[in-house]
């Protein structure tokens, strides 16, 4: 049984890696070539994360559309 890249994708891990890349680049300590490589990796991670978020949103929308007559509303969560 072989996993597809989507099945092996770990959103939290990708987001943590993306945050680490941003922090390293913001410090300005990387040489130009490494900065470009890290930027490219960051763009790839950001796109993967966005696709994962889009897929999750579609799944939530599909579940909400199925409904069973229950009054289901999105959570109102406040962020710090």
PAMIBA-976832 format. One record per atom (N, C-alpha, C): x negated, y negated, z; residue in three letters. Coordinates in steps of 0.001 Angstrom, whole numbers, plus 500000, padded with zeros to 6 digits. Each point is the difference from the previous one (the first is absolute). Layout:
! PAMIBA-976832
XYZALA;...
! end
This chain:
! PAMIBA-976832
499151501183500000UNK;500849498817500000UNK;499113498764500000UNK;500051499213498927UNK;499165498808499905UNK;500833498751500250UNK;499450499119500794UNK;500689498749500317UNK;499736498984498903UNK;501012499194499696UNK;499793498888499097UNK;499422498850500807UNK;499382499004499363UNK;499467498863500753UNK;501047499318500862UNK;501252499945499514UNK;501049499357500771UNK;500294500758501284UNK;499929501354499946UNK;500283500797501190UNK;498889499873501030UNK;498785499751499551UNK;498870499886500912UNK;499802498573500495UNK;500700499041499451UNK;499820498597500357UNK;500448499756501432UNK;499152499353500776UNK;500305499664501393UNK;500074498472500088UNK;501227499475500096UNK;500213498558499981UNK;499219499294501105UNK;500097500506501217UNK;499339499344501131UNK;498482499983499824UNK;499452501098499500UNK;498558500069499771UNK;499588499014498903UNK;500781499937498923UNK;499696499082498910UNK;500083498551500468UNK;501000499689500804UNK;500157498642500511UNK;498832499625500918UNK;499584500941500841UNK;498852499747500888UNK;498730499765499195UNK;499810500793498946UNK;498817499811499145UNK;500065498644499308UNK;501165499624499524UNK;500170498706499341UNK;499692498856500963UNK;500481500106501224UNK;499719498969501002UNK;498500499907500292UNK;499325501145500063UNK;498552500010500246UNK;499251499345498842UNK;500432500256498787UNK;499375499388498825UNK;500151498485500067UNK;501205499538500305UNK;500253498563500086UNK;499103499361501058UNK;499895500640501149UNK;499159499450501069UNK;498537499906499568UNK;499493501062499364UNK;498598499974499554UNK;499784498917498960UNK;500937499848499094UNK;499845498988498952UNK;500118498591500581UNK;500881499814500978UNK;500153498679500616UNK;498733499571500738UNK;499263500961500539UNK;498749499669500685UNK;498933499527499021UNK;500145500337498723UNK;499068499543498979UNK;498617500625500095UNK;499907501171500587UNK;498710500633500203UNK;499620500981498892UNK;500905500258499074UNK;499750500992498965UNK;499326499360498792UNK;499053500715499380UNK;499435499506498752UNK;501067500007498903UNK;499756499275498944UNK;500984499816498937UNK;500526501328499455UNK;499120500914499647UNK;500442501278499426UNK;500891500776500968UNK;499625500019501266UNK;500808500696501003UNK;501334499283500194UNK;499991498671499969UNK;501251499235500112UNK;500949500351498855UNK;499464500093498798UNK;500837500347498849UNK;500555501417500127UNK;499165500929500444UNK;500458501379500184UNK;501074500061501080UNK;499808499282501099UNK;500980499995501086UNK;501294499321499554UNK;499881498942499211UNK;501191499324499480UNK;500800500953499128UNK;499308500732499131UNK;500671500962499126UNK;500704501078500826UNK;499337500500501025UNK;500602501003500880UNK;501226499416500712UNK;499886498757500444UNK;501109499339500669UNK;501214499841499106UNK;499770499638498755UNK;501114499865499046UNK;500687501348499804UNK;499197501055499876UNK;500555501347499835UNK;500840500387501223UNK;499466499770501187UNK;500730500322501224UNK;501284499185500116UNK;499926498723499676UNK;501186499139500083UNK;501089500498499056UNK;499611500432498814UNK;500985500516499042UNK;500619501302500502UNK;499169500884500566UNK;500528501252500545UNK;500973499723501151UNK;499636499086500865UNK;500879499649501122UNK;501310499425499490UNK;499932499142499002UNK;501220499407499461UNK;500899501067499386UNK;499397500950499283UNK;500798501091499426UNK;500662500827501104UNK;499265500257501075UNK;500556500767501119UNK;501153499236500644UNK;499839498701500177UNK;501072499183500578UNK;501220499963499084UNK;499764499883498697UNK;501105499994499042UNK;500762501325500045UNK;499252501118500075UNK;500636501318500053UNK;500813500150501287UNK;499454499526501109UNK;500716500078501273UNK;501276499167499940UNK;499917498825499402UNK;501175499137499875UNK;501075500666499143UNK;499574500630498907UNK;500963500698499143UNK;500678501140500757UNK;499221500706500798UNK;500571501112500771UNK;501006499482501021UNK;499663498913500676UNK;500924499403500974UNK;501275499538499287UNK;499827499337498859UNK;501169499535499246UNK;500891501168499594UNK;499378501111499562UNK;500779501165499588UNK;500745500592501191UNK;499337500074501138UNK;500652500532501199UNK;501145499100500442UNK;499782498700499931UNK;501052499057500397UNK;501190500081499034UNK;499727500231498727UNK;501063500063499005UNK;500842501267500166UNK;499382501083500481UNK;500740501245500197UNK;501081499799501038UNK;499623499410501110UNK;500945499704501071UNK;500936501148500327UNK;500498499983501195UNK;500984501003500409UNK;501154499316500717UNK;500141498719499698UNK;501063499234500634UNK;499552499325501278UNK;498810500336500471UNK;499489499378501225UNK;499536498588499697UNK;500108499151500981UNK;499538498620499863UNK;498490499980500257UNK;499216500043498920UNK;498543500032500113UNK;499449498658499554UNK;499214499391500887UNK;499395498712499689UNK;498492500098500214UNK;499217499204499242UNK;498557500007500221UNK;499672499503501403UNK;498889500490500535UNK;499536499530501301UNK;499535498566499913UNK;500239499243501046UNK;499513498626500082UNK;498809500005500951UNK;498818500204499430UNK;498788500120500805UNK;499200498704499877UNK;499684499426501128UNK;499171498787499997UNK;498549500401500071UNK;499168499329499194UNK;498565500264499996UNK;499288498901500754UNK;498878500364500631UNK;499193499005500737UNK;499359499036499058UNK;
! end
